[in-house]
Amino acid sequence: MSAERPSAPLDAYEKRILRLLQEDASLSNADIAEKVGLSASPCWRRIDRLEREGFIKRRVALLDRRKVGLNAQIFAQVKLNAHGRANLDEFAAAIRDLPEVLECYVMMGSVDFLLRIVAPDIEAYEKLFFNRLSQLPGVQEVNSTVALSEIKSTTALPLD
């Protein structure tokens, strides 16, 4: 792991800039500057610093999964066997190759990983489960839970 230089703390302007960009990353520098009360040049310098220092990882468009035909959302808890736990990198690499897996977390407790998966429907997930997910290196057990509805979904981090 490389040693990173600590970033300077965020000031009130930078927090406002980040809040705006989390809401709408397509805003122009001029629009952001106006909304936070800065002129364009200092605003651009702050955004540039936030990007260089990794506060802003990338700017993306957030899609509606249902409109693109991904109607099922599944949470899968994966437990690895002893051999699998000894080779976590192999499992992690295999998970990265599954585009249906949107998120993967290493867990503490009775399961090793928590996955968030999307699929067109339950039949498509069943196929993914039997043909790929359950066949991954070291997988001992997979417990899947289907989300019926979404109460809250956001990518915006709370910035005080």
Phi, psi and omega per residue, in radians:
M1 nan 2.248 -3.106
S2 -1.436 2.533 3.107
A3 -1.359 2.203 3.124
E4 -1.770 2.535 3.041
R5 -1.223 2.291 3.134
P6 -1.099 2.450 3.132
S7 -1.401 2.618 3.045
A8 -1.148 2.551 3.134
P9 -1.090 2.699 3.126
L10 -1.364 2.366 3.033
D11 -1.650 3.110 -3.068
A12 -1.068 -0.680 3.114
Y13 -1.093 -0.804 -3.110
E14 -1.125 -0.675 3.079
K15 -1.103 -0.718 3.100
R16 -1.138 -0.711 3.100
I17 -1.048 -0.811 -3.128
L18 -1.122 -0.698 3.091
R19 -1.046 -0.785 3.132
L20 -1.100 -0.777 -3.128
L21 -1.171 -0.583 3.067
Q22 -1.147 -0.551 3.138
E23 -1.376 -0.718 -3.093
D24 -2.721 1.679 -3.102
A25 -1.280 -0.113 3.136
S26 -1.534 -0.023 3.112
L27 -1.059 2.457 3.091
S28 -1.323 2.819 3.079
N29 -1.004 -0.714 -3.140
A30 -1.095 -0.730 3.119
D31 -1.114 -0.759 -3.139
I32 -1.129 -0.806 -3.135
A33 -0.995 -0.781 3.141
E34 -1.100 -0.750 -3.077
K35 -1.231 -0.503 -3.139
V36 -1.702 -0.138 3.083
G37 1.482 0.608 3.078
L38 -2.146 2.830 2.972
S39 -1.411 2.930 -3.005
A40 -1.068 -0.772 -3.070
S41 -1.115 -0.885 3.112
P42 -1.104 -0.586 3.107
C43 -1.128 -0.810 3.129
W44 -1.052 -0.733 3.135
R45 -1.088 -0.672 3.115
R46 -1.169 -0.773 3.120
I47 -1.100 -0.730 3.117
D48 -1.055 -0.772 3.098
R49 -1.084 -0.766 -3.126
L50 -1.088 -0.621 3.083
E51 -1.279 -0.828 -3.119
R52 -1.050 -0.685 -3.080
E53 -1.523 0.035 3.026
G54 1.489 0.106 3.039
F55 -1.117 -0.696 3.047
I56 -1.777 1.921 -3.099
K57 -1.350 -0.771 3.098
R58 -2.977 2.881 3.100
R59 -1.978 2.250 -3.042
V60 -2.381 2.923 2.981
A61 -1.730 2.293 3.103
L62 -1.610 2.139 -3.080
L63 -1.676 2.687 3.010
D64 -1.477 1.942 -3.038
R65 -1.054 -0.600 -3.128
R66 -1.200 -0.661 -3.136
K67 -1.172 -0.406 3.090
V68 -1.727 0.231 3.016
G69 1.522 0.264 3.109
L70 -1.820 1.406 -2.984
N71 -1.477 -0.321 -3.121
A72 -1.842 2.346 3.048
Q73 -2.147 2.212 -3.027
I74 -2.213 2.450 3.015
F75 -1.929 2.160 -3.099
A76 -2.067 2.247 3.041
Q77 -1.719 2.156 -3.061
V78 -1.993 2.268 3.060
K79 -1.981 2.285 3.128
L80 -1.694 2.686 3.015
N81 -1.358 3.047 -3.082
A82 -1.009 -0.721 3.115
H83 -1.112 -0.716 3.129
G84 -1.108 -0.706 3.127
R85 -1.111 -0.533 3.123
A86 -1.297 -0.289 -3.112
N87 -2.214 0.933 -3.110
L88 -1.027 -0.592 -3.119
D89 -1.074 -0.646 3.131
E90 -1.142 -0.755 3.091
F91 -1.131 -0.807 -3.127
A92 -1.034 -0.736 3.126
A93 -1.114 -0.708 3.131
A94 -1.149 -0.684 3.126
I95 -1.123 -0.698 3.138
R96 -1.072 -0.413 3.141
D97 -1.508 -0.009 3.119
L98 -1.764 1.808 -3.088
P99 -1.120 -0.387 3.131
E100 -1.229 -0.385 3.111
V101 -1.482 1.912 -3.111
L102 -1.482 -0.580 -3.121
E103 -2.488 2.568 3.100
C104 -2.520 2.223 -3.123
Y105 -2.181 2.434 2.977
V106 -1.418 2.293 -3.043
M107 -1.979 2.738 2.938
M108 -1.773 2.549 3.103
G109 2.046 -2.571 -2.993
S110 -1.392 -0.242 3.071
V111 -2.115 2.768 -3.073
D112 -1.656 -0.598 -3.091
F113 -2.416 2.608 2.974
L114 -2.108 2.203 -3.121
L115 -2.017 2.488 2.936
R116 -1.917 2.134 -3.004
I117 -2.189 2.497 3.013
V118 -2.116 2.615 3.137
A119 -2.677 2.792 3.110
P120 -1.037 -0.669 -3.130
D121 -2.830 3.120 -3.092
I122 -1.154 -0.600 3.113
E123 -1.101 -0.692 3.108
A124 -1.163 -0.677 3.079
Y125 -1.144 -0.692 3.114
E126 -1.007 -0.770 3.113
K127 -1.097 -0.807 3.090
L128 -1.037 -0.768 -3.118
F129 -1.049 -0.934 -3.055
F130 -1.275 -0.663 -3.048
N131 -1.519 -0.424 -3.047
R132 -2.265 -1.027 -3.001
L133 -1.055 -0.870 -3.110
S134 -1.237 -0.231 3.141
Q135 -1.660 -0.016 -3.114
L136 -1.140 2.677 -3.086
P137 -1.003 2.219 3.031
G138 1.420 0.019 -3.097
V139 -1.245 2.179 3.089
Q140 -1.749 -0.715 -3.025
E141 -2.669 2.487 3.051
V142 -2.305 2.156 3.046
N143 -1.943 2.082 -3.063
S144 -1.883 2.450 3.075
T145 -2.233 2.229 -3.138
V146 -1.597 2.261 3.070
A147 -1.379 2.197 3.138
L148 -1.398 -0.751 3.103
S149 -2.606 2.896 -3.080
E150 -1.945 2.077 3.137
I151 -1.544 -0.724 3.109
K152 -2.560 2.353 3.047
S153 -2.558 2.062 -3.134
T154 -2.529 2.721 3.009
T155 -1.939 -0.085 -3.088
A156 -1.338 2.182 3.078
L157 -1.436 2.508 3.111
P158 -1.320 2.019 -3.135
L159 -1.936 1.959 -3.134
D160 -1.402 nan nan
